[in-house]
Amino acid sequence: MFLTHSKGQIIKDCPGTAESYLCCRYQVINQTQNCPLNCTYCILQFYLNQPATIIYTDFDSIFEELQNKLKSNPKRFNRIGTGELADSLALPGSRFFAKRTIRLFADIPNALFELKTKTTEVESLLSIPHNEHTVLSWSLNPPEIIKSEEHSAASLESRLSAALKVEKAGFLLGFHFDPIIHCPDWENLYSNLIDELYSTIDPSRIVWISLGSLRFPTPMKEKIIDRYPKSTLVYGEMIKGTDGKLRYARPVRIPIYHFVYQKLVNIKNPPFIYFCMESPNVWREVMGFSPSSNAHLDYMFAESLHRRFNHIVLDKPRLEDYEKVLC
């Protein structure tokens, strides 16, 4: 573990993918880099070419960069989080940063701060004043997949129990069905997962749910085989997408997406549901519509937040403001 000060920009636009896939223009704070959870499919084993976990400790410099970033687009409602290059809560240094940042965002009117995790490390956060401007998010998969592919992550039951604690503490919640994995009996596995989610967590407190299927850069296949020889993930039928990543072919992805999406929206006032790294064609085939651009998708988040949580997003968003965003 390497504790150091940051050099250069720490807050960046989510790297997204090729232009043919829609990106929601999420922004990431890369305060921690690397993750100890050892998920079979994790892209960090390919993306980070260094053995150490790096934790930046110059919080004041990071917060100054954050404030300048938010001032550059004052009419936009921003979604910013950790969890891109590391689990947001797996390490003490990440949790210490999270506690400071939750307090900071409590007084920022035009942004939500998201912490993404597969752990249960929430106890130290529950009493922090947050003003409903922090979202605690969990990546979810059926227990069978967690056991075989998410080796050091918390169980599904433990994640949902932690999420319930967070809900009772007044935080907003998010969930990420990503990566969805094609496997035998996937219909029952994901159906049971969604039933357990909605029976544990009040859907009215969920700000968003993302959907994304298994995908990884082509060279990463050999690394997965080498590191996790018992995993069968890389032996499914996959094709190379326009972004160069291997992913399930559309005839495989679409039925899974359609099943999961219909199950998630089959409640009164469902959360905002979106695709991560998918094409407009997939949006239309599954949801019946597609954002017209990345700016439009960014606007859709703000519109949903204003409609469902208008005490947080006070002013009605305007699409033209999002089309003028300086990224």
C-alpha positions as CSV (number, residue, x, y, z in Angstrom):
1,M,0.0,0.0,0.0
2,F,1.4,3.4,-1.1
3,L,0.2,6.5,0.6
4,T,1.1,9.6,-1.4
5,H,-0.1,13.0,-2.7
6,S,-1.8,13.2,-6.0
7,K,-0.1,14.5,-9.1
8,G,-2.3,16.0,-11.8
9,Q,-6.1,15.6,-12.2
10,I,-7.9,13.3,-9.7
11,I,-11.5,14.0,-10.7
12,K,-12.2,12.7,-14.2
13,D,-15.0,11.9,-16.5
14,C,-15.9,8.2,-16.4
15,P,-13.8,6.5,-19.2
16,G,-17.0,5.1,-20.7
17,T,-16.4,3.3,-24.0
18,A,-16.7,3.7,-27.8
19,E,-19.0,6.4,-29.2
20,S,-21.4,3.7,-30.4
21,Y,-22.3,3.0,-26.8
22,L,-24.1,5.6,-24.7
23,C,-22.3,7.0,-21.6
24,C,-24.1,8.8,-18.8
25,R,-21.3,11.4,-18.2
26,Y,-20.7,10.2,-14.6
27,Q,-17.6,11.7,-12.9
28,V,-15.1,9.8,-10.8
29,I,-12.8,10.7,-8.0
30,N,-9.8,8.3,-8.2
31,Q,-8.6,8.8,-4.6
32,T,-7.8,5.0,-4.2
33,Q,-6.5,2.8,-7.0
34,N,-6.7,-1.0,-6.7
35,C,-9.0,-3.3,-4.9
36,P,-8.6,-6.3,-2.6
37,L,-11.9,-8.1,-3.4
38,N,-10.5,-10.4,-6.2
39,C,-13.5,-10.6,-8.4
40,T,-12.8,-12.8,-11.4
41,Y,-14.1,-10.4,-14.0
42,C,-12.5,-7.2,-12.5
43,I,-11.0,-5.0,-15.2
44,L,-8.5,-3.5,-12.7
45,Q,-6.3,-6.6,-13.1
46,F,-5.8,-5.5,-16.7
47,Y,-6.1,-1.8,-16.4
48,L,-3.8,-1.1,-13.5
49,N,-0.2,-2.1,-14.4
50,Q,1.2,-1.8,-10.9
51,P,1.2,-4.2,-7.8
52,A,0.6,-1.6,-5.1
53,T,-2.7,-0.1,-3.9
54,I,-2.3,3.7,-4.1
55,I,-4.2,6.0,-1.7
56,Y,-4.0,9.8,-2.1
57,T,-4.0,11.6,1.2
58,D,-4.0,15.2,0.1
59,F,-7.7,15.6,0.7
60,D,-7.7,19.4,0.7
61,S,-6.2,19.5,-2.8
62,I,-8.8,17.0,-4.1
63,F,-11.7,19.0,-2.5
64,E,-10.4,22.2,-4.1
65,E,-10.3,20.4,-7.5
66,L,-13.9,19.2,-6.9
67,Q,-15.2,22.6,-6.0
68,N,-13.7,24.1,-9.2
69,K,-15.2,21.3,-11.2
70,L,-18.7,21.9,-9.9
71,K,-18.4,25.7,-10.4
72,S,-17.6,25.1,-14.1
73,N,-21.2,23.9,-14.9
74,P,-23.4,25.5,-12.2
75,K,-26.7,24.7,-14.0
76,R,-26.0,21.0,-14.2
77,F,-26.8,18.5,-11.5
78,N,-23.6,16.4,-11.1
79,R,-23.2,12.7,-10.2
80,I,-19.7,12.1,-8.8
81,G,-18.3,9.1,-7.0
82,T,-15.5,6.9,-6.1
83,G,-15.5,3.2,-7.0
84,E,-14.1,3.3,-10.5
85,L,-10.5,2.2,-9.7
86,A,-11.3,0.7,-6.3
87,D,-14.1,-0.4,-4.1
88,S,-15.3,2.8,-2.3
89,L,-15.2,1.2,1.2
90,A,-13.0,-1.9,1.2
91,L,-9.9,-0.1,2.7
92,P,-9.5,2.1,5.8
93,G,-8.0,4.9,3.7
94,S,-11.0,4.9,1.3
95,R,-13.5,4.9,4.2
96,F,-11.6,7.9,5.9
97,F,-11.9,9.8,2.6
98,A,-15.6,8.8,2.3
99,K,-16.4,10.2,5.7
100,R,-14.8,13.6,4.9
101,T,-16.4,13.7,1.5
102,I,-19.9,12.9,2.8
103,R,-19.7,15.9,5.0
104,L,-18.5,18.1,2.2
105,F,-21.3,17.1,-0.2
106,A,-24.0,17.7,2.4
107,D,-23.6,21.4,1.6
108,I,-23.2,21.2,-2.2
109,P,-26.6,21.9,-3.8
110,N,-25.9,20.7,-7.4
111,A,-24.4,17.3,-6.9
112,L,-24.8,13.8,-5.4
113,F,-21.8,11.8,-4.2
114,E,-21.9,8.0,-4.8
115,L,-20.0,5.3,-2.9
116,K,-19.9,2.0,-4.8
117,T,-19.1,-1.2,-2.8
118,K,-19.4,-4.9,-2.4
119,T,-18.6,-4.8,1.3
120,T,-20.6,-4.2,4.5
121,E,-18.3,-1.4,5.8
122,V,-20.9,1.1,6.6
123,E,-21.0,1.4,10.4
124,S,-18.6,4.4,10.5
125,L,-20.8,6.3,8.0
126,L,-24.2,6.0,9.6
127,S,-24.1,8.9,12.0
128,I,-22.5,11.4,9.5
129,P,-24.7,14.4,8.5
130,H,-25.3,13.9,4.8
131,N,-28.4,15.9,3.9
132,E,-29.4,13.2,1.4
133,H,-26.6,14.2,-0.9
134,T,-24.7,10.9,-0.7
135,V,-25.8,7.6,-2.4
136,L,-24.6,4.3,-1.1
137,S,-24.5,1.8,-3.9
138,W,-24.0,-1.9,-4.1
139,S,-23.1,-4.1,-7.0
140,L,-25.4,-7.2,-6.9
141,N,-25.4,-10.7,-8.4
142,P,-27.1,-13.9,-7.4
143,P,-25.5,-15.8,-4.4
144,E,-24.2,-18.5,-6.7
145,I,-22.3,-16.0,-8.8
146,I,-21.0,-14.1,-5.8
147,K,-19.6,-17.4,-4.4
148,S,-17.9,-18.5,-7.6
149,E,-16.7,-15.1,-9.0
150,E,-16.6,-12.5,-6.3
151,H,-14.1,-14.2,-4.0
152,S,-13.5,-11.7,-1.2
153,A,-16.7,-9.7,-1.5
154,A,-19.6,-9.8,1.0
155,S,-22.5,-12.2,0.5
156,L,-25.7,-11.0,-1.0
157,E,-27.5,-11.2,2.3
158,S,-24.8,-9.2,4.0
159,R,-24.8,-6.5,1.3
160,L,-28.6,-6.1,1.6
161,S,-28.4,-6.0,5.4
162,A,-25.8,-3.2,5.1
163,A,-28.0,-1.4,2.6
164,L,-31.0,-1.6,5.0
165,K,-28.8,0.0,7.7
166,V,-27.9,2.8,5.3
167,E,-31.6,3.3,4.3
168,K,-32.6,3.6,8.0
169,A,-29.9,6.3,8.4
170,G,-31.6,8.3,5.7
171,F,-29.1,7.9,2.9
172,L,-30.2,7.4,-0.7
173,L,-29.4,4.0,-2.3
174,G,-28.3,2.8,-5.7
175,F,-27.7,-0.7,-7.1
176,H,-25.7,-2.0,-10.0
177,F,-26.6,-5.2,-11.8
178,D,-23.3,-5.2,-13.5
179,P,-21.9,-7.5,-14.7
180,I,-25.0,-9.6,-15.4
181,I,-23.6,-13.0,-16.2
182,H,-25.2,-15.6,-18.5
183,C,-25.3,-18.9,-16.7
184,P,-27.6,-22.0,-16.4
185,D,-30.9,-21.1,-14.8
186,W,-30.2,-17.4,-15.0
187,E,-33.9,-16.5,-15.1
188,N,-34.6,-18.0,-11.6
189,L,-31.3,-16.7,-10.2
190,Y,-31.9,-13.0,-11.2
191,S,-35.7,-13.3,-10.5
192,N,-34.9,-14.3,-6.9
193,L,-32.3,-11.6,-6.6
194,I,-34.7,-8.9,-7.5
195,D,-37.4,-10.3,-5.2
196,E,-34.9,-10.2,-2.3
197,L,-33.8,-6.7,-3.2
198,Y,-37.3,-5.3,-3.2
199,S,-38.4,-7.2,-0.2
200,T,-35.5,-5.8,1.8
201,I,-35.1,-2.2,0.5
202,D,-37.9,0.4,0.0
203,P,-37.7,1.1,-3.8
204,S,-38.7,4.7,-3.2
205,R,-35.3,5.2,-1.6
206,I,-33.4,3.8,-4.6
207,V,-32.2,6.6,-6.9
208,W,-31.0,4.5,-9.8
209,I,-30.3,0.9,-10.9
210,S,-27.8,0.2,-13.7
211,L,-27.7,-2.8,-16.0
212,G,-24.6,-4.0,-17.8
213,S,-23.5,-7.4,-19.0
214,L,-20.1,-9.1,-18.7
215,R,-17.5,-7.5,-20.8
216,F,-13.7,-7.1,-20.8
217,P,-10.8,-6.3,-23.1
218,T,-9.7,-9.1,-25.3
219,P,-6.2,-9.5,-23.8
220,M,-7.7,-9.8,-20.3
221,K,-9.1,-13.3,-21.2
222,E,-5.7,-14.9,-20.7
223,K,-5.2,-13.1,-17.4
224,I,-8.5,-14.4,-16.1
225,I,-7.6,-18.0,-17.2
226,D,-4.2,-17.7,-15.5
227,R,-5.4,-16.1,-12.2
228,Y,-8.7,-18.0,-11.9
229,P,-8.4,-21.4,-13.6
230,K,-11.6,-22.7,-12.0
231,S,-13.7,-19.8,-13.5
232,T,-15.8,-20.6,-16.6
233,L,-16.6,-17.0,-17.4
234,V,-14.3,-16.7,-20.4
235,Y,-15.6,-19.8,-22.1
236,G,-19.1,-18.5,-22.9
237,E,-19.9,-17.4,-26.5
238,M,-18.7,-13.8,-26.8
239,I,-18.0,-11.4,-29.6
240,K,-15.7,-8.3,-29.9
241,G,-17.8,-5.1,-29.7
242,T,-17.0,-1.8,-31.4
243,D,-15.0,-0.8,-28.3
244,G,-12.7,-3.8,-28.6
245,K,-14.2,-5.6,-25.6
246,L,-15.5,-9.1,-25.5
247,R,-19.2,-9.3,-24.6
248,Y,-22.2,-11.5,-25.1
249,A,-23.7,-11.3,-28.5
250,R,-27.0,-9.3,-28.7
251,P,-29.2,-12.4,-29.1
252,V,-27.8,-13.5,-25.7
253,R,-27.9,-10.0,-24.0
254,I,-31.3,-8.9,-25.1
255,P,-33.4,-11.7,-23.5
256,I,-31.5,-11.3,-20.2
257,Y,-31.8,-7.5,-20.2
258,H,-35.5,-7.7,-21.1
259,F,-36.2,-10.2,-18.3
260,V,-34.3,-8.2,-15.6
261,Y,-35.7,-4.9,-16.8
262,Q,-39.3,-6.0,-16.8
263,K,-38.9,-7.5,-13.4
264,L,-37.4,-4.3,-12.0
265,V,-40.1,-2.0,-13.4
266,N,-43.0,-4.2,-12.4
267,I,-43.7,-2.2,-9.2
268,K,-45.3,1.1,-8.5
269,N,-43.0,4.1,-9.2
270,P,-39.8,2.1,-10.0
271,P,-36.4,3.6,-9.7
272,F,-34.6,5.1,-12.7
273,I,-33.0,2.3,-14.6
274,Y,-30.3,2.7,-17.2
275,F,-27.8,0.8,-19.2
276,C,-24.0,1.1,-18.7
277,M,-22.1,0.9,-22.0
278,E,-24.8,-0.2,-24.3
279,S,-25.9,0.9,-27.8
280,P,-29.1,2.9,-28.6
281,N,-30.4,-0.2,-30.4
282,V,-30.2,-2.2,-27.1
283,W,-32.0,0.5,-25.2
284,R,-34.8,0.5,-27.8
285,E,-35.2,-3.3,-27.9
286,V,-35.4,-3.6,-24.2
287,M,-36.9,-0.4,-22.9
288,G,-38.7,0.8,-26.0
289,F,-36.8,4.1,-26.2
290,S,-33.2,5.4,-26.3
291,P,-31.6,8.6,-25.1
292,S,-30.7,10.7,-28.2
293,S,-27.1,11.5,-26.9
294,N,-24.9,11.3,-23.8
295,A,-26.1,14.8,-22.9
296,H,-29.7,13.5,-23.1
297,L,-28.9,10.6,-20.8
298,D,-27.2,12.9,-18.3
299,Y,-30.3,15.1,-18.4
300,M,-32.6,12.1,-17.8
301,F,-30.8,11.4,-14.5
302,A,-31.4,15.0,-13.3
303,E,-35.1,14.9,-14.5
304,S,-35.7,11.7,-12.6
305,L,-34.1,13.0,-9.5
306,H,-36.2,16.2,-9.7
307,R,-39.4,14.3,-10.2
308,R,-38.8,11.7,-7.5
309,F,-36.6,13.7,-5.0
310,N,-37.5,17.4,-5.7
311,H,-36.3,18.4,-2.3
312,I,-32.8,17.5,-3.6
313,V,-32.9,18.8,-7.2
314,L,-34.9,22.0,-6.6
315,D,-34.9,23.5,-10.1
316,K,-36.5,21.6,-13.0
317,P,-33.6,20.6,-15.3
318,R,-33.4,21.9,-18.9
319,L,-32.0,19.7,-21.6
320,E,-30.2,22.7,-23.2
321,D,-28.1,23.2,-20.0
322,Y,-26.8,19.6,-20.3
323,E,-26.1,20.0,-24.0
324,K,-23.8,22.9,-23.0
325,V,-21.9,21.0,-20.3
326,L,-18.1,21.6,-20.4
327,C,-16.6,18.1,-19.8
